[in-house]
């Protein structure tokens, strides 16, 4: 039996040590490669925690078109709201009523008059301001004018006698009415015919309009009436 054989007929085929070292190195490299692949799958390059933070910051930023929570939207609304102006008091520095705060209305005691019945003319004055004011509403400040169409028939100042002043204090919204009506005798007036005969105004269903003024303030509308 030779020296290369073991008992039982087995052959001694042991390789050199360098071969075993190379095999162990290859196995080690393979294990490292597998570990690296597993690490890449778990780590997923490109989805880091920094990118996740950036996305959160963007989604939580308020839209430029909407005001941030708790912020007061004062710019546009303040500019669009007009500044209120003081209410019209309707009072001059001396306490008298401004014409803009005086409303005058013509009045008659009826709308239709039978033959021989004279219309009774009066007026009312209202303070439309917000403060009390003083106004002269006497006969010296009153003017009554009766017209039919474009024809003026009668004016109270043509033959007025003993005009008088009468100042009254008007409260806001208060209306005063002339206490003694003026009677129209259904004639055509003129300053030259105060003591003479006057022409009678047409009747038989003729329509007339009365307008008045007080202290230079005219009634905005006329009062219509019919003479039979």
ABEGO torsion letter per residue (X at the ends): XBAABBBGGBBBABBBAAAAAAAAAAAAAAAAAAAAAAAAAAAGBGBBAAAAAAAAAAAABBBAABBBBGBBBAAAAAAABBBBBBBBAGBBAAGBBBAAABBBBBBBABABBBBGBBBBBBBBBBBABABBBBBBABAAABBBBBBBEABBABBAAAABBGBBBBBBBBBBGBBBBBABBBBBAGBBBBAAAAABBBBBBBBGGBBBBBBBBBGGBBBABBBBBBBX
